Amino acid sequence: MPLKDTNPRAVGFVVEYNPFHNGHLYHLQQAKKETGAEVVIAVMSGSFLQRGEPAVVSKWSRTKMALANGVDLLLELPYAFAVQKAELFAKGAVSILSAAKADYLHFGSESGAIEDFHVLHSFMKEHEDKWNEQVQLRMKEGYSYPKATSLAFAHLEAKTQLSLDQPNNILGYHYVKAIADLSSSLIPYTTKRHAAGFHDESISDSSIASATSIRLTLNDNPLPYDSIKKVMPASALEELKQYEERYNLLHTWESYFPFLQQRVLSSSITELASIYECEEGLEYRILDTIAKASTYSEWMNMLKTKRYTWTRLQRLATHLLTNTTKEEMNQLHTSELPYIRPLGMTTAGQKHLRSLKKQISVPIISRFASTNDPMATSELKASRSYAAPLSAESKVDRLNEDYLSFPIRH
């Protein structure tokens, strides 16, 4: 008679926590309630995020925020998956959650109905060739990839209530697709995003606000912490304040622009053309515009065209900053998941991690000193690039943090 699985049920999330706020806390609570899970596993982007932005504070500070507010085991989503279009972002996250033996993947969406995602996945699988044909047609007409996919979707007239114009619906679809493509045992759940929209730019009277509105308030408000204290757990707010006090900095693209500009201006056209996501002669436009700009925002507005979205160009800027080439990235995506890396854990998370070691073949690494895998090398480059705007004294500690630091215990 087979032994009964006595491991506590684990629910997985894919997160950025940039920064952790009440909406994230609500999602955690709802997911545990809906699934009955006892352990919460989150896969979190590291130094740079899916939309091609530096995280407002380090991954270590964001890990502390998460562990203090309900996450039991926080695993890093490597740079090679984190700064990517939705399909690859989802594939990397689902691979890690599957390897970590999560039972459920729970995500927020504008839809809030998981059946919508299953219906859409079945439809898209059936019409994949037609959809790809329409995407290529629209891109030849000069549309950006996201706009081309939206137009292709509309052309197919899918019989679903799901709108793929919404960012979390798009990610949700790709999570469901990745689960199927990878033959994962993850069971997907979704909950409707509560109150604030993903890109809402202002904080209302509600206790829920988007991460976008919090970051804008931090940048623009003379008394930002008074304005955001109602929308963040106290422990997360305190961690944010402590980071700024310690480093005299909250990370934004503007603080990286001098380093990005120097890297581009000291590179040849051939070197720029080798950077991942630099396509169709963009290297000439990059070199021409960056010499004329005094700020990151000014440069991006010069660089932007109908063909390329702001997000696509931000991801390219990130790859320029980290000097990530097409050859390097393509190599990383031709191999299996090389490791799982925990950034932090509670007692429950540690117990789950211990049980994993007996069940999986994927190595679990605590720090990069214990591996020379190309995925880790890529991550180390990203972390060291992230430290660029810090003072000389602070930078020394941060440059070696990934190499030497053990996971945070909470």
C-alpha positions, -999 to +999 in steps of 0.1 A: +000+000+000+015+034-010+025+058+018+002+087+022+017+121+014+019+139+048+036+170+036+017+202+042+001+217+011+021+245-005+007+274-025+030+292-049+032+328-061+052+347-087+061+381-074+082+412-076+072+429-043+084+463-056+076+471-028+054+447-007+021+463+000-014+456+014-026+442-019+001+415-018-009+407+018-046+404+008-036+381-020-016+358+003-045+356+028-070+349+001-049+322-015-043+303+017-080+305+024-090+293-011-065+264-013-062+254+023-024+255+019-002+257+050+031+267+033+035+298+011+063+297-016+071+328-036+093+330-067+106+366-068+126+385-094+159+397-082+176+430-089+158+439-122+121+433-130+100+420-158+092+455-172+129+463-174+132+483-142+156+482-112+138+471-081+132+501-057+152+483-030+174+452-030+161+417-033+173+411+003+152+439+017+122+427-003+128+392+010+126+405+046+093+423+037+079+391+024+090+368+052+075+392+078+042+392+061+033+356+053+057+341+028+075+309+041+100+302+014+112+328-010+131+316-041+149+337-067+137+340-103+170+342-122+177+373-143+175+351-175+138+347-168+130+378-148+137+404-174+117+388-202+085+389-221+056+372-204+060+338-220+096+332-208+089+349-174+061+325-168+081+295-180+109+302-156+086+308-126+065+277-133+097+256-136+109+268-102+075+263-084+072+229-099+107+219-088+099+233-053+069+210-051+043+237-048+008+222-051-009+253-064+000+284-084-021+314-073-021+346-093-041+378-093-059+388-125-083+413-139-106+384-148-107+365-114-121+334-131-097+305-137-121+288-162-115+318-185-079+309-187-084+272-194-109+281-221-085+305-237-056+281-235-076+254-253-087+279-280-052+292-285-037+257-288-062+249-315-056+281-334-018+285-328-008+286-364-034+312-374-025+333-344+013+332-352+005+341-388-016+371-377+011+383-353+038+382-380+014+401-404+007+428-379+044+432-370+052+436-407+027+465-406+049+482-380+030+473-348+049+464-316+048+428-305+022+433-277-001+453-300+004+427-328-006+399-304-037+419-292-048+425-328-042+389-337-063+378-308-091+401-318-089+388-354-094+352-341-126+362-322-120+339-294-152+330-275-140+340-241-147+368-216-109+372-210-093+404-221-057+401-231-052+438-230-047+436-192-012+428-179-021+403-152-045+385-175-016+381-200+007+367-173-021+344-161-026+330-195+011+323-198+012+306-164-016+283-175+002+277-208+035+270-191+019+245-167+006+226-197+037+229-218+059+216-189+035+189-179+035+204-144+013+191-116+006+227-104-031+235-100-037+271-111-060+294-091-067+331-096-083+358-076-096+391-089-072+420-083-085+440-053-093+477-059-061+491-073-052+484-110-017+473-119-008+506-135-028+530-112-006+560-106-023+577-076-030+565-040-067+568-031-084+567+003-084+529+001-059+507+021-050+490-012-027+508-038-007+496-067+031+492-065+033+517-094+015+544-074+037+537-043+069+542-063+056+574-080+047+587-045+082+579-033+097+598-062+075+628-062+060+634-028+079+656-002+066+635+026+063+601+009+062+578+039+032+597+055+014+592+022+020+554+018+018+542+054-018+533+050-012+510+020+018+490+033+022+467+063+042+485+090+071+461+088+075+465+050+073+503+053+100+503+080+123+481+058+118+506+030+127+535+052+157+518+066+171+510+032+168+546+021+184+558+053+213+533+050+221+539+013+206+574+008+189+560-023+158+543-036+167+528-070+152+543-102+164+543-138+176+579-134+202+568-109+216+543-134+216+566-165+252+578-162+264+542-160+242+531-189+253+561-210+290+554-204+286+518-213+268+526-246+292+554-256+323+532-249+308+503-270+312+497-307+282+492-330+291+455-333+291+452-295+258+470-292+243+447-319+253+416-299+232+427-268+201+406-262+169+421-276+189+446-298+173+439-332+167+455-366+194+481-364+184+495-330+221+498-321+224+529-344+194+546-329+207+538-293+241+553-300+228+583-318+202+593-291+220+585-259+247+611-266+220+638-269+202+630-236+209+642-201+184+620-183+170+585-187+135+597-193+147+621-220+167+593-237+137+569-237+114+595-253+140+600-280+144+562-285+107+553-284+089+544-317+056+528-327+075+496-333+088+492-298+070+496-265+085+514-236+087+481-217+106+464-245+131+493-247+135+492-209+143+456-210+169+463-237+183+491-215+187+466-187+205+441-209+228+470-221+236+479-185+243+443-175+261+436-208+240+405-215+245+392-250+222+372-273+247+343-272+248+343-234+210+345-230+203+319-257+227+295-240+208+299-207+175+291-224+187+259-240+194+241-207+172+227-180+167+246-147+202+244-132+193+251-096+169+265-070+181+294-049+164+303-017+167+340-006+149+335+027+127+313+048+107+309+079+107+278+101+079+263+080+098+272+048+130+256+061+111+224+069+096+223+034+131+229+019+145+200+039+118+177+025+126+189-010+162+177-008+150+141-005+126+144-035+142+164-063+172+162-085+176+199-091+204+213-069+195+237-041+222+264-037+224+289-009+251+312-024+270+315-056+303+305-040+290+270-043+284+270-081+299+281-114+268+276-134+263+302-162+229+311-148+245+321-115+272+341-134+244+360-152+227+367-119+259+379-103+264+403-132+229+417-127+234+421-089+267+439-094+252+462-120+224+469-095+250+482-070+264+508-094+247+539-080+256+531-043+284+549-025+319+534-027+317+521+008+283+506+004+291+491-030+319+469-016+295+450+006+268+447-022+293+435-049+300+403-030+266+398-013+253+373-039+286+354-037+288+351+000+253+356+016+233+328+030+194+329+029+177+351+054+161+333+083+129+348+098 
